Amino acid sequence: MGTTVKEDLIRFSERTVLVSDCLDKLYRHMPEYLAHKNVNYFETFYYIFQQLNSDASQIQELAFSSTLRELEEALTGLPLFYHIQALKAFFNRQTSPSLDASELENAKKMARVFDEVAQEITKYLDDYVSPVEVILLVLLTFINKPEKLPDEATNSLKMAVKVPAIQLEGFKIFLRQYDNHYSVMLRSEVFDE
C-alpha cells in the first residue's frame, strides 16, 4: 500500500533534519577524522562527498562510517528541494566572525563560481542537479584539476580557502541563489503545485 502525501512530506522533513544533523556531526568531528586542527568547510565537504562516492566497503572501515551511512541513506530518494533545505539548515547553524567588505566580496565571488557551475550543469543536462553534486564537482575540480576552472574562479576559491568565514558565507549565498533559481520548480515536483 502506498504512502499518503502527508506521510511523504513528514518523511522528507525528517530526512532533511537527519541530513543536516549528520553533516553537523561530521563537521564537528572532522579535525579528529583528518587528524589536524582547523578543518574548513571545503575540506569537510570534499572528504564527506568523496566517501559517499567511494566503494561501500571502504566506508565500513572508517571510524565515522555509521554517520556516513546514515547521511547516504537520508539523501537517497530525498527530492532535490530538500537537499537545498538540508544544506541551508546545516550552514545556518554555523557561526563565524563578521566579514569585512572585501571578505564579503570574496564570499560573493565564491558563491558565483558555484552558481555558474550549477547553471551550466542544468543547461547541459537539461535537468536539475543537487547542490550537493554541484559542491562536490566544484571542489573536485578545484582540488584535483584547477586548470579546468577559469582563472577568476580559481582565484576566488583560493581566497576562500584561507578564511573559513568566507566559505561559510559563500555557501550561504550560493544556496540562496540556488533556491531562488530552482526551488519553485523543484517544490512543484514535490507538492504537485
N, C-alpha and C positions, 0 to 999 in steps of 0.2 A: 504494500500500500504506500502511495506517495506521501510526501510531506505537504503541509499547507504553506502558503506564502508566509504567514506569521511565523511558523516554525523555522522556515528557511532564514528569515530575517534575524530571528533570535540566534540561530546557529552561526550565521555570518558575523553578527555583532560579537558573539562570544569568541569566535576565532580571531577576529580583528584585535580584541583585547589581548588574546593569547600571543599573537604575533608581536605586538608592541611589548608585552611583558618579557617574552623570550629575547627580543633584541636588547631590551634594557639589562637583563641578567647577563647576557653575553658581553655587552659593552662594559659593564661594571667589573667583570672578571677577566677581560681581555689582557690587562697587564700581566696577570698570573699565567694565562694561557700562552702568551707570546714571550713571557719571561723578560719583559722590560717595562719600565715605567713610562708614563706619558704617552700611552697609545692614543692615537687620534681617530676621528671618525672614518677617514679614508682607509686606514689600516684595518679597523674593525670590520667595516662592510666588505672590503676586499676579502678578508680572511673568511668571514661568515659565508659569503656567497660562493667563494671558491670551494668551501667544504660542502655546501649544498649541491654544487655541480659535480662533485667528485664521486667516486665509486662508494656505494653504501658501506662496503666492508671497511673502508678507511675511516669512516665516521665512527664506527663502533670502537675503534681503538683510542679515540680522543677522550680526555677527561670530562669534557662537557658534551658528550655525544647525546645524552638524553635530551638536553635542551635543544640541540640542533635537530634531532628527530622531531621533537615537538613543534619546532618552528617550521620544518619542512611539511609536516602533516597539516599544520594550520594554514599554510599558504596554498597547499594543493586543493584545487577546486574552489578557492576563495575568489569571487569575482574581482576584477581589477579595481573597481570602485573602492573596494575595501582595502586593497593594497595601499592606496593613497591614504586612506584614513588611518591605517595602522602605522605607516611611516610618520605621518603628521603627529600622531599621538606620541610616538617614541621621541621625536625631536622636540616636541613642545614640553616634554618632561625635563629636558636637559637645560642646565643653566650655564651661563658663561658671562664674562665681563662685558660691559657695553663696548661697542665698537666705535672707533673714531671715524671721521668722514672717509678717509682713504681706505680703511679696513672694510667699511660698509660697501664702498665702491667695488672693492675686490670680491666681496661676497656676491654682489650682483653680477659681476663678470663670471664668477664660478657658476652661478645658477644659470646664466645664459648658455654656458657650454652644455650643461645637462639638458636644458630646454631645447637647444638646437638639435642635439643628438636625438632626443625624443621625437621631435617633429620630422627629422629625416627618416628615422626608422618607420614612423607611422606612414609617411608618404611611400616609402619603398615597399613596405609590406601591405599597404592599403588596409591596415588593421591597427588596433591599439596595442601597445605593449605595456607591461607592468613597469612602474617607476623603479621597482627592484631590478628589473632587467636593464633598464637604462643606466642606473647607478653602476651595476656590475660591468656593463660594456665600457662605459667611460673610464672606470678605474682600471680595468684590464688593459685597455689601450694606453692609458697614461703611464701605467707602471711597466708594461711589457713592450709596448711599441709606440712611444711618444711621438715618433716621426710621422705617424699616421694622423695625428691631430694637427690642425692649423697652429702656427706659432702662437697666435693670440690665445688660443685655448690652452696650450701647454703652459704659457706664461701665467695665465690666470690660475691654473691648478697648482703650479709651483708656488705661487704666493699663498694660496690657501693651505698648502701642506705645512707651512711654517706656523700657522696660527689656527688651532682648533676652533676658536670662536668664529673665525671666518668660515670654516667648513660648516659649522652648525647653522649659522645664519644663511649661508649659501644653500644648504639643503632645505631649510625652511622656505626660502624664496622660490627655489625650484619646485617644491611641492605645491606651493600656492599657484604658481604658473601652470603646472601640470593639471591641477584641479580646475583652474579657470578654462584651460583649453579643452579638457576631455571629460570632466565629471558629469556634465549634462547628458552626454551620450552614454557614458558608462552607467550612470544612475538609471537611465531609461531601460537599459538592458536588465537591470536587477529588478526594478519596480514596475516594468511594463507601462511606463508613462507615455 
